[in-house]
């Protein structure tokens, strides 16, 4: 018989605003019931010197675009010629042999093994809804959208003005690509939003690589949110948004991977790449804590989910990750973490992935597991990752290697 209430203890817990040493988290069903648990008659799992963070939030992905390698011969002026190159490539045709249901699973597992428990999948609801309900991570469902703010827009949704009004009415996020390029058309993205009265606190704006100083001030004044995808930006355009100015203007900034056909392998990869890119551009380091907030609480705020996820607080959903690292430098430990350092992932109170040494946690919580290795580290999961990879290789007709899922 599985248990529904337990405590999880670690060397340090990062909320991520604060840190607590040798603390524990009381989990009941799918929520955090308390922090620094004092209940005596409750089963405690002691993770030793591990570091616990909130589950990471990928603020921008295209799950249906989950494949490899990256495609493109940039730099491009805007996203459209890249998309043309993508869709005319043999890799795109190869990916098309895989049913959408399996591609969505691939995208979910890619995020899961990197400690990501929530993903914003930028695509219309009718495309994603049939596939996301059974995934081992959360795919955001409460949003309105446009594809982007230019004449190149793919016409998702009912129009920017209508979609933004829906978002305000329902207290959802309105999500759109903006200024994903630096030609004259792309650079008018903020003006397009202003014209449609859609530059406000519900707006979550992806990429924004061509924002002028005036645009940045308008975003800040209207309390809109920005999502930084440095890997994808540098690959496609050899430039990225002025994150230093975004932060100086107190804009809420989140971090996203984009699809692996243009962007990073996973959110851990994006954290490292973002740190390096920031330093290369600004000749100074960005604080690791700021980066971690981009992948946790900032993203929760942007998508209007701050009351449910993004931090370790009482009554929030129990989305937690434990990593190996230096308890004296927890933020840096996560920024520099590799896949093998992700020791345990808890999604809504249930373990879904982790090191083999924690199989007792899975067993006591009634979760069946499959086993495999990542970079020679023995892992277990509630999902059959090896089975999926085997099925994909059968469909494409050869032993496909996917660096974002390096399992054996």
N, C-alpha and C positions, 0 to 999 in steps of 0.2 A: 504493500500500500504506500503510495507516494505522499509526501508531506506538502502542505500548502503554505507553511510559515517557517521561516528560517532566518538566521543571521549570517552575514558574510563579513568576515574580518580580514583586514590587510594591514600591511606596514604603513600605508598612508592612503587617505582618501582625498581626492581633488574634486571640489564641487562644481565648477572649476574656479569660482571666485576665491575660495579659501582652501586651505589644506588642513587635514586632521590626522595626527599620527596615532597608530595602533587603535584605530576606531573600527566600529562595525556598523553595518547597515541592516536593519530589520526589514525583511521583505515578507509581505503577506499577499497571497494570490498574485496579482500582477503589479502591485504598487509598493512604494517605499512607505513603510508604516512609521519608521523612526530612524534616527541616526544616533550613533553612540548608544546602541541598544543596552538596556539594563534588565530586560526580561531574563529570568533565570531558567524557566522551563521551556526552552526553545532550542532546536538543533542549530549548532553553530559550525559553519565551514570556515576553517582558518586557512587563509591563502598565504600565510607567512609574510615575506617581505615584498609581496606584489603591490602594485600601485593601481588603485581603482579610480576610473574616470566615468563620467556619464557616457552612454553610448554615443558614438560620433554621428553627425548629421551631414550627409552629402547634399549640399544646397543646389547642385545642378548636375544631372546625369540624363542620358538618353538610353534607357535600359534596352530598348529594341535595337540600339546600335552597338551592343556589346560584342566586340570581336577584335581581331588583331591580325596583321600589324596596322600601324597608323598609315593613312593614305593621304597623299598630297605632295605638291611640288611648289611650295610657296616661296616667298611671302605673297599673299593675296591681298587685293584691295578690300574685299568684303567676303562674306561667307559663301556667296552663291557659286563662284568658280570652283571653290573647294568642293562644294556639294556635287557639282557636275563631274569633277575628277573622281570623287568617291563612287558615284553611281555608274560610271563607265569603267570601273576597275574590275579585274577578275576576282579580287578579294570580296567585293560586294556581291558578285554573283555566287561566290562560294558560300558566303554567309546566308544567302537567300535559300540555300538547300535545307536550312535548319528551321523548323517550325517556330513561330513567335513564342509559343509557350516555353520552349526549351531555351530560347535566347533570353527570355525574361528570367528564367532560373539561373542562367549563366551570369546575368547582371547582378542578381541578388547575391549569389555566392561570391562573386568578385568583391562586393561591398562587405559582406559578412566577415570574411576571413581577415579583413583589415579593421575590424572593430566598429564597423558602421551599422547602426541599427535602424536608421531612418534615411530615406532617399527622396529627393524631389525629382520625379521623372517628368521631364518637360515634353508633354505630348497630350493630345486631346483625350478626354476621359473615355470615349467610346473605343479607343485603341487599346488602352491599358487595362480597363476594368475587367475584362475576361481573364486576365492572367495574374493579377497581383494579390488576390485574396488568400492564396495558399503559400505565399512566399515566406521564408523564415525571417524576414525583416519587414519593417513598415515602409510602404510606399505611400506618400502623402496623397490624400484624396480630396481634401477640402481646399480647392483653388479654382480660380478662373484664369483665363490665359489669352494671349495673342502669341503668334509665333515670334514676330519682331515688329519694330516700329520703322518700316521703310517700305518702298514700293516692291521690294523683293520678298515681302512677307508671304508666307504660305497660306494665309487666310484661315488660320485656326480660330475657332470660336465665332462669336456673333459680332465682332468689331470691338475695337479698343474701348470706346465710350460705354457700350452696353456691358462688356465684360467687367470693366472697372466698377460700374455702378452695382453689378451683382456682388462683387467682392466686398464692397462697403456695406451693402445690405446684410449679407450673411456673415460678415466679419471673417472673410477668407483673404488669402493672399491673391493678388493679381500678378501673374508671372509673365515676363516677356524678355526675349533677347533685346538688347538695345546697343546701338553703335558698335556692332560686331564687324568692324572694318573702319577704314579711315578715308573713304572716298566722300564726295560731297553729299551723296544721298544718305550714307550712314551717319554723317556728322549732324544730321538734323533730327536725330531721334528724340532728344529732350523736347524740341519744339513740337514734334508730333504729339507727344504725351500731353504737353500743355494745351495744345489745340483741342484735344479730346477730354480735357479736364481729368486726366488720369495720372498726374504726378502727385502722389500723396503717400500717406503712411502705409497703405495697403499694397503699394507697388514694390515688387521684387524684380530688380533689373539686372539681367545677366550680361556679363562681359564689360560693356561700357568702356572700351579701350580708347575711344576718341573724345571723351568728355573734355570740354574746354574748362578753364577756370570758372567762367560764368555758369556753365552747366553744373559743375560740382557744387557751387554755392546754391543753385536752385534745388538740386537734389537734397542738400542738407536742410535748406529752409523748409522744404515740403515734407521732410522726415521720411523720404523714400529709402529703400534698402538696396544695397549693391551686392552682387555676388562675383567674386574673383575666381577666375579659372586660368591661372598663370601658364600651366603646361600647354593647354590648348591654344591660348593666345599667342604664345611664343612660337609654337609649331606652325600655326597657320599664318601669322602676321608679322612675326619677329618683333612684336611689341605687346605691351599689356597696359592696363589702366594705371593711373597715377595713384597707387594705393596710399602712398605717404600723404598726399593731399586729401584723399578720402578720409583718412583717419584724423588728420589735423582739423578737418571740418566736422568731426564728430558724427560721421555717417556710420550707420550700422552695416558692417561688412561681414559677409559669410564666405565660405570657401566651397568650391565645387570642382569636380573632376572633368566634367563633360564626358563624352563617350571615349573609350580607349582607342577609337579609330582616329581621334585627333588629340585627345588629352592624356592625362596621367593614368597609370595602371590602377591606382586606388587612392583613397584619401590620405593614407600614410605617405605615399609617394608625393601627393600634392602638398602636404605640409612641408616636407623637406625641400621640394622644388620651389615652393613659395618663399621659403626663408632665403634660399640661394639667390633667387631672382631679385628679391627686394634688396639684398645687399649689393648685387651687381649693379643695380640701377641707382641706388641711393648712397652707396659707399658707406653704409652703416647697417648694423643688424636690426631686425625687428624683434621685439620682445616675444619669446616663446609663448608666454601666457596669452598675448594678443592673438597669436595664431590658433591656439587651442580654443579660445573663445569663439573664433570664426567658425570652428567646426563643431561647436556645441551650443552655448546659450545664445550667441548672436543669430545663428540660423533659426533657433526656436522662436526668437522674437520676430524675425523677418516673416516667418510663415504663420505667425499668430498662434503658436503652440507652446508658448512660454509657461502656461499653467500645467502642461502635461509632460514635456521632455526638455532636454538641454542642460539640466543641472541635477545634482543629487540633493533633493529636498523632500521633506515629508509630503506625502500624498501624491507625488508625481509617479509616473509609470517607472517601473524598475527596469530601465534600460541601462546596463552597466557593462563596462569592460575592465578587465584586469590585465596589466602588462608587466613584463620584466623591466627593470630599470633601476636607477639610482634614487632612492627615497629622498635624498637630499636635493635632488634636481628633478622633480617629477615632470614639470612642463617640458624641459629639454628632453627627458626620457621619451615622452610621447612623440615629440617632433622628430626625433631620431630613430624611432622604433621601426623595426622590420617586421615582416609578416610572422616570422617565427617567434617574435616577442609578444604577440597577442596570446595570452595564456588562457583567457576565459571570456566568453561573450554571453551575457544574460539579456534576453529579450522578453519584456513584460513578465519578469519574474522567473522565467524558465531558461535553463542553459541550452544554447543552440550550437555552440562551437567552443573548443578549447583543447588544452593539452591532455594527453592520455592520462596523466597522473590525477586528473580530476574526474575520472569516470565514476567515482563514488557519488559525486554531486549529481550527475545525470541520473544515476540509478535511483538514488533516494528521492529525486524529484520526478521519477516516473518517465524519464525520457530515454527512448531507445537510440542507440548510436551506430554509426558506421565509422571505420577507422582508415587512416591514410597518413601520408607524410607530407610535410611542407619543408623544403630545404633540409631534409633528413631529420626533422623534428616530428615525433609521433603525435598525431592529432586525432580528435574524435569530433563527430558532429551529428546533429539530429537529421542532417540531410545526406543524401547519397551523392557526394561530389564525384567520386570515381565512376559511379554508374552514369552520371550525366556526361562526363567527359568521354566515356566509352561510346555512348550513344551518338555524340556529336562526331566523333571520329568515323563512326560507321556511316553517318549521313554524308560527310564530305569525302569519304573514300580514302583517307590516309591518316597517319598518326599526327594530327594537328597539335601544335604546341601553343599554349596560351600563357604568356608570362604573368598575367594577372591571376591565373589559377595554376600555380606551379606544384601540382599535387602528383603523388605517385603511390 
